[in-house]
Amino acid sequence: MENVNVEVYEKKFHAQVVALILHVQRNEFQVPITAQDQPDLNNIESFYQKGSGNFWVAVAGEKVVGTIALIDIGNRQVALRKMFVDAAFRGAPHYAGQKLMNTAFAWLKEKGTLEIFLGTLDRFQAAQKFYLRNGFVEIPKHELPSSFPAMTLDNRFFKKDLREVRIIDYTNRYQPWFENLNRHWIEKYFWMEPVDFEVLQSPDEHIIKPGGSILMAECDQEVAGTVALKRVSEKVYEFTKMAVDERFRGKKIGQALAEAAIEKARAKGADKIILYSNTVLAPAISLYKKIGFKEIPVDGPYKRSNIKMELILK
């Protein structure tokens, strides 16, 4: 089996690159497009290889079997273009597409890029699944940055946030973020109750001192989310006050916070975690079920809650 290596594009690859891209576009997906319709292919160096942009090829022996390109669109953002892989080299055992994507991600991390966007056609369903597996989320066209070079035929758009997430312990300097993040979602969907004001304005008094914990998520040195563990009894903690800034959606910050909170509860010797929520918060309920919470009969202090869940740790 020939090894697949990823190399930075050079002029010597030009003819094979054009042939591969046109073959996939026209023969596999019946897209009526020519090389003349894609002037970037005749000027790859000047079009792609500048700033945070670049162009790579996947090579097996002497054969170009895949391509991927990035365009620097300013504001520490890039557009992904020209990702095509020969059908014989997709998936196992070659993983040419994943090697190309990993190379692009490593390059962007080195360049300090924050976000990557792409446009594609709805008929490229396998490609869309691949993007989703690599952390992209689908977005509406109007959420693309104004500098994004949209293609006429593109009708599906995706984004990946490249900022790293860090989960840290709360200190009282984070109180304004803890309050504002939670007030935003509570007031968006419900109303603030007296217990909310007490906890959000004095979390040290109501959560930390009685034996609970608060975790904060930071992304690119910005506060992106929070979650609290309130001590109910020696072996039971309440998972509460989880909120994520909407600007950081798609980075699985909620899941990272939830998993960190579960580990924190284990470290405290908890046997069980409970939570109160509302079924209108469908994505949150889906996350709780994903990480193992089960629905139980409702009780508790929140008028807005219509669902209670628990996670047995032992």
Secondary structure, DSSP 8 states (H G I E B T S, - for coil): ---EEEEE--GGGHHHHHHHHHIIIIIIT-----STT-GGGG-HHHHHSSTT-EEEEEEETTEEEEEEEEEEEETTEEEEEEEEE-GGGSSTTT-HHHHHHHHHHHHHHHHT--EEEEEE-TT-HHHHHHHHHTT-EEE-GGGS-TT----TT--EEEEEE---EEEEE--GGGHHHHHHHHHHHHHHHS---HHHHHHHH-HIIIIITTT-EEEEEEETTEEEEEEEEEE-SSSEEEEEEEEE-GGGTTS-HHHHHHHHHHHHHHHTT-SEEEEEE-TT-HHHHHHHHHTT-EEE---SS-TT--EEEEEE--
